[in-house]
């Protein structure tokens, strides 16, 4: 009788352990959705098209966790901020370091462009709807608004910044908050200096005869 009871106890323990292991196993984000860049950018032209190609490659790289590609498309000065975060905090805890958040917080699963706006200093702002996989909840969130700022630096387009909540970027956040980030800023400065230069030089005073 004792042998039977022992066998039952062992079976129940193994069954409980298997159930707990099954419960703890997460589904994960699954297979990344297909690339969206070509479809999302096809109606755009000029700078908006060029900026869209870069942002699209950035977002599709994010979904696929191709972090080397994502870094390459991130503005150099933004990467400096990420490096400073690591220096100060010990980790790359920055909103423009998606590789950090993918480990324990969230990973982009899909995206859709809602609107595109030309902004100050030749920048382009993209307002998106995102779908993300949440690690702790082991589930997905739908239609999360976000805004991305893109700009040209050293003749190349980069992804500069992201704001959750779809707040966008106003003139001050671009011209002051991102001072030194864009090629167009260098083009504006000489023109402004020319405008401020006096049009004529007063003739020297001479004593009347």
C-alpha positions as CSV (number, residue, x, y, z in Angstrom):
1,X,0.0,0.0,0.0
2,X,2.8,2.3,0.9
3,X,4.5,1.6,-2.5
4,X,1.3,2.5,-4.3
5,X,0.9,5.8,-2.3
6,X,4.5,6.6,-3.0
7,X,4.1,6.0,-6.8
8,X,1.0,8.3,-6.8
9,X,2.8,11.0,-4.9
10,X,5.7,10.9,-7.4
11,X,3.3,11.0,-10.4
12,X,1.5,14.0,-8.9
13,X,4.7,15.8,-8.3
14,X,5.9,15.2,-11.8
15,X,2.6,16.3,-13.2
16,X,2.6,19.5,-11.2
17,X,6.1,20.3,-12.2
18,X,5.2,19.8,-15.9
19,X,2.2,22.0,-15.5
20,X,4.2,24.8,-13.9
21,X,6.9,24.6,-16.6
22,X,4.2,24.8,-19.3
23,X,2.6,27.8,-17.6
24,X,5.9,29.6,-17.3
25,X,6.8,29.1,-20.9
26,X,6.0,32.2,-22.9
27,X,4.7,32.3,-26.4
28,X,7.1,35.1,-27.4
29,X,6.8,37.6,-30.2
30,X,6.6,35.0,-32.9
31,X,7.7,35.4,-36.5
32,X,8.3,39.1,-37.5
33,X,5.7,40.6,-39.8
34,X,6.8,41.2,-43.4
35,X,8.8,44.3,-44.3
36,X,6.6,47.4,-44.7
37,X,9.0,49.9,-46.2
38,X,8.2,49.6,-49.9
39,X,4.4,49.7,-49.5
40,X,4.6,52.5,-46.9
41,X,6.8,54.8,-49.0
42,X,5.5,54.3,-52.5
43,X,3.2,57.4,-52.5
44,X,5.9,59.8,-51.3
45,X,8.4,61.9,-53.2
46,X,11.6,63.9,-52.7
47,X,12.9,64.3,-49.2
48,X,9.9,62.6,-47.7
49,X,10.6,59.5,-49.9
50,X,14.3,59.4,-48.9
51,X,13.5,59.9,-45.3
52,X,10.8,57.2,-45.4
53,X,13.2,54.6,-46.9
54,X,15.6,55.2,-44.0
55,X,12.9,55.1,-41.3
56,X,11.3,52.0,-42.9
57,X,14.6,50.2,-42.9
58,X,15.1,51.2,-39.3
59,X,11.6,49.9,-38.2
60,X,11.8,46.7,-40.2
61,X,15.3,46.1,-38.7
62,X,13.8,46.7,-35.3
63,X,11.2,44.1,-35.8
64,X,13.8,41.6,-37.0
65,X,16.2,42.5,-34.2
66,X,18.9,43.4,-36.7
67,X,20.6,45.8,-34.2
68,X,23.7,46.5,-36.4
69,X,21.4,47.8,-39.1
70,X,19.3,49.8,-36.6
71,X,22.4,51.5,-35.2
72,X,23.7,52.3,-38.7
73,X,20.5,54.2,-39.4
74,X,20.5,56.1,-36.1
75,X,21.8,59.7,-36.1
76,X,25.5,59.8,-34.8
77,X,24.6,62.4,-32.2
78,X,21.7,60.3,-31.0
79,X,24.1,57.3,-30.6
80,X,26.3,59.6,-28.5
81,X,23.3,60.1,-26.1
82,X,22.9,56.3,-25.9
83,X,26.6,55.9,-25.1
84,X,26.2,58.6,-22.4
85,X,23.3,56.7,-20.8
86,X,25.4,53.6,-20.6
87,X,28.3,55.6,-19.1
88,X,26.0,57.2,-16.4
89,X,23.6,54.3,-15.7
90,X,25.7,51.2,-16.7
91,X,23.1,50.2,-19.3
92,X,21.9,51.7,-22.6
93,X,18.6,52.8,-21.1
94,X,17.5,55.3,-23.7
95,X,14.3,55.6,-25.9
96,X,16.5,55.4,-29.0
97,X,18.1,52.1,-28.0
98,X,15.4,49.5,-28.9
99,X,17.9,46.7,-28.4
100,X,17.9,47.5,-24.7
101,X,14.1,47.4,-24.3
102,X,13.7,44.2,-26.4
103,X,15.3,42.1,-23.7
104,X,12.7,42.6,-20.9
105,X,10.2,45.2,-21.9
106,X,8.9,45.4,-25.5
107,X,9.7,44.7,-29.1
108,X,8.2,46.3,-32.2
109,X,6.0,43.8,-34.1
110,X,4.4,45.9,-36.8
111,X,4.0,49.6,-37.9
112,X,1.9,51.8,-40.1
113,X,2.4,55.4,-41.2
114,X,-0.5,57.7,-40.4
115,X,0.9,61.0,-41.6
116,X,4.0,62.7,-42.9
117,X,5.0,66.3,-42.2
118,X,7.8,68.5,-43.5
119,X,9.4,70.3,-40.5
120,X,12.0,72.8,-39.6
121,X,15.6,72.6,-40.8
122,X,14.7,70.2,-43.6
123,X,13.5,67.5,-41.3
124,X,10.6,65.2,-41.8
125,X,8.3,63.9,-39.1
126,X,6.4,60.6,-39.4
127,X,3.4,59.8,-37.2
128,X,2.8,56.1,-36.8
129,X,0.6,53.4,-35.3
130,X,2.7,50.7,-33.7
131,X,2.0,47.1,-32.6
132,X,4.4,45.8,-29.9
133,X,5.0,42.6,-28.1
134,X,5.2,43.1,-24.4
135,X,7.6,40.8,-22.7
136,X,6.1,40.7,-19.1
137,X,2.5,40.3,-20.3
138,X,3.5,37.9,-23.1
139,X,1.0,39.7,-25.3
140,X,0.6,42.4,-27.9
141,X,-0.6,46.0,-27.8
142,X,-2.4,47.5,-30.8
143,X,-2.4,51.0,-32.4
144,X,0.1,52.7,-30.2
145,X,0.8,56.2,-31.5
146,X,4.3,57.4,-32.0
147,X,6.3,60.1,-33.8
148,X,9.7,59.8,-35.4
149,X,12.0,62.7,-36.4
150,X,14.3,62.2,-39.4
151,X,16.9,64.5,-40.8
152,X,19.9,64.9,-43.0
153,X,23.4,65.0,-41.5
154,X,26.6,64.9,-43.5
155,X,24.6,64.4,-46.6
156,X,22.8,61.3,-45.3
157,X,19.3,60.7,-43.8
158,X,19.1,59.4,-40.3
159,X,16.4,58.5,-37.7
160,X,17.0,61.1,-35.0
161,X,14.4,60.7,-32.3
162,X,11.1,58.9,-31.3
163,X,8.3,60.1,-29.1
164,X,5.6,57.8,-27.8
165,X,2.0,59.0,-27.6
166,X,2.1,60.7,-31.0
167,X,3.1,64.1,-29.6
168,X,5.2,65.0,-32.6
169,X,8.0,67.5,-32.7
170,X,7.5,71.3,-32.6
171,X,9.9,74.1,-33.9
172,X,11.7,74.5,-30.5
173,X,12.3,70.8,-30.1
174,X,14.0,70.7,-33.5
175,X,15.8,74.0,-33.8
176,X,16.9,74.2,-30.1
177,X,16.6,70.7,-28.8
178,X,18.5,69.2,-31.8
179,X,20.9,72.1,-32.4
180,X,23.9,70.9,-34.5
181,X,22.1,67.8,-35.8
182,X,21.2,68.9,-39.3
183,X,23.0,70.1,-42.5
184,X,20.3,72.7,-43.1
185,X,21.4,74.5,-40.0
186,X,24.7,75.3,-41.5
187,X,23.0,76.6,-44.6
188,X,20.8,79.0,-42.6
189,X,23.6,80.6,-40.6
190,X,25.5,82.3,-43.4
191,X,22.3,83.6,-44.9
192,X,21.3,85.1,-41.6
193,X,24.7,86.7,-41.2
194,X,24.3,88.3,-44.6
195,X,20.9,89.7,-43.8
196,X,22.2,91.3,-40.6
197,X,25.1,93.0,-42.3
198,X,24.5,96.8,-42.8
199,X,23.5,97.5,-46.4
200,X,25.7,100.6,-46.7
201,X,28.5,102.2,-44.7
202,X,28.0,105.8,-43.7
203,X,30.4,108.3,-45.4
204,X,33.0,109.8,-43.0
205,X,32.2,113.2,-41.6
206,X,34.0,116.2,-43.2
207,X,34.3,119.8,-41.9
208,X,32.2,122.2,-44.0
209,X,34.1,125.0,-45.7
